Every structure is written in structure tokens, then in C-alpha cells.
């Protein structure tokens, strides 16, 4: 009888424990629009533009971090805020990517929104730089089994406001700081190469337009199984 009493007491205390702390939700980006020209930017001078960023409120979130990266120079701009609208001054004539991180005072977890891209026009640019290619497959941090012929097809997506993408160069390597140009002058946004099992690879795509403007994608990492 005493054992039953203690069993039910422990069960009651366990069931009445505190609820788990929810992680912050992810915001939905609103503006600047994805893969578009930022026409609402305000000219500060010949070189700089003030861009207004907007996103939705996220569940269980107390603060946000707005992060913008210049896709040509990789220079990063960030601002912590509790608001849903912020304006940042940026150099014109370059493509940018941006996203928002959500934070909660009660949780150590961080939630990231989708990553959007936009082009910020500058007075000195007569053509648009292509957006960095969006890598599709293999996904970042994927673990893959190769086909019987040890080949793997890589897929990506390119965008350019001028619609004048001329070619892609494909880079791959076993470390992120030593990528080798495996193929160049690709007209399609995919390629297939042979790989070795049990190996970690890094890959990147460079997009080049008719004016020889070029942009680099992110570097993705994946592993092939033995």
C-alpha cells in the first residue's frame, strides 16, 4: 500500500511540473521583396541608400536581429531590435541577402527566417550584378549514398534582373578554403561529376552575366558514405 502511495505521489508531482519553455518562432519576411530591385530605397548620397526592412511578428519572441550581407563583399550589417521595421543605410550597386533571427528571454534557442535577396541600385551601375546562385542539391550538411557509377548531380538556381546570365562556373573541394574550378562556362544550372565515397566535399557556384559581372554563391558542405 505504501509503495502504491509513493508511486502515485511521484506521478502526480511529475505531471504537475512546469510546462516546457517554447522556442521562439520564425518571422516571415515582407520587404524588400525577394529577388527584386529595391525601388523604395531613399538616396542618401551618390553612393548610399537607406533601405527599409519589414517582417512579421514571431511567436514567443522578445527581440529580433536583422542581418544583411553584401553578396559581393560579404560585408555584414546587423541591428538588434524589438520592432518589426528597421531602416539601414547601405552602399548601392550591389546584391544583398537578408534574414531575421528571433530571440526569447526565456529560451536559449534562436529561430532564423528564410533568407531573401534583393538588388540595391547605385548611380554608377549601368547593369545589375547577378544574384548569387541558390544551391539546391545536394543540401547543406547532407549525408549521401552515391550511385553505382559514383556520380552525383548538382542543382542550383540563378537569377538576374537583367535576364542576361551568360554562364556558371562550378567549384568543388575537400576544404572550404581550397575549392577548385571543376567545370566552367556551364549554360545550364546543373552538372554531374564523379566523387569518392567516405569523403567530405564543399561546393560553390559562380554566376557570370553578359557584362562579366560575377557573384559567388554560398559554400555548401556534404558527405558521401562508404
Secondary structure as the mmCIF struct_conf table of DSSP 4:
data_model
#
loop_
_struct_conf.conf_type_id
_struct_conf.id
_struct_conf.beg_label_comp_id
_struct_conf.beg_label_asym_id
_struct_conf.beg_label_seq_id
_struct_conf.end_label_comp_id
_struct_conf.end_label_asym_id
_struct_conf.end_label_seq_id
HELX_RH_AL_P HELX_RH_AL_P1 UNK A 2 UNK A 15
TURN_TY1_P TURN_TY1_P1 UNK A 16 UNK A 16
BEND BEND1 UNK A 17 UNK A 17
HELX_LH_PP_P HELX_LH_PP_P1 UNK A 18 UNK A 27
STRN STRN1 UNK A 29 UNK A 31
BEND BEND2 UNK A 32 UNK A 32
HELX_LH_PP_P HELX_LH_PP_P2 UNK A 33 UNK A 33
TURN_TY1_P TURN_TY1_P2 UNK A 34 UNK A 35
STRN STRN2 UNK A 36 UNK A 37
TURN_TY1_P TURN_TY1_P3 UNK A 39 UNK A 40
HELX_LH_PP_P HELX_LH_PP_P3 UNK A 41 UNK A 41
STRN STRN3 UNK A 42 UNK A 43
BEND BEND3 UNK A 45 UNK A 47
STRN STRN4 UNK A 48 UNK A 55
TURN_TY1_P TURN_TY1_P4 UNK A 59 UNK A 60
BEND BEND4 UNK A 62 UNK A 62
STRN STRN5 UNK A 63 UNK A 70
TURN_TY1_P TURN_TY1_P5 UNK A 71 UNK A 73
STRN STRN6 UNK A 76 UNK A 81
BEND BEND5 UNK A 82 UNK A 84
STRN STRN7 UNK A 85 UNK A 91
BEND BEND6 UNK A 92 UNK A 93
STRN STRN8 UNK A 94 UNK A 104
TURN_TY1_P TURN_TY1_P6 UNK A 105 UNK A 106
STRN STRN9 UNK A 107 UNK A 112
STRN STRN10 UNK A 116 UNK A 120
TURN_TY1_P TURN_TY1_P7 UNK A 123 UNK A 124
BEND BEND7 UNK A 126 UNK A 127
HELX_LH_PP_P HELX_LH_PP_P4 UNK A 128 UNK A 130
STRN STRN11 UNK A 131 UNK A 137
BEND BEND8 UNK A 138 UNK A 138
HELX_LH_PP_P HELX_LH_PP_P5 UNK A 139 UNK A 139
TURN_TY1_P TURN_TY1_P8 UNK A 140 UNK A 141
STRN STRN12 UNK A 142 UNK A 144
HELX_LH_PP_P HELX_LH_PP_P6 UNK A 145 UNK A 147
TURN_TY1_P TURN_TY1_P9 UNK A 148 UNK A 149
STRN STRN13 UNK A 151 UNK A 159
TURN_TY1_P TURN_TY1_P10 UNK A 161 UNK A 162
STRN STRN14 UNK A 165 UNK A 173
BEND BEND9 UNK A 174 UNK A 175
TURN_TY1_P TURN_TY1_P11 UNK A 176 UNK A 177
STRN STRN15 UNK A 180 UNK A 186
BEND BEND10 UNK A 187 UNK A 189
STRN STRN16 UNK A 190 UNK A 194
BEND BEND11 UNK A 197 UNK A 198
STRN STRN17 UNK A 200 UNK A 209
TURN_TY1_P TURN_TY1_P12 UNK A 210 UNK A 211
STRN STRN18 UNK A 214 UNK A 216
HELX_LH_PP_P HELX_LH_PP_P7 UNK A 218 UNK A 219
STRN STRN19 UNK A 220 UNK A 224
#
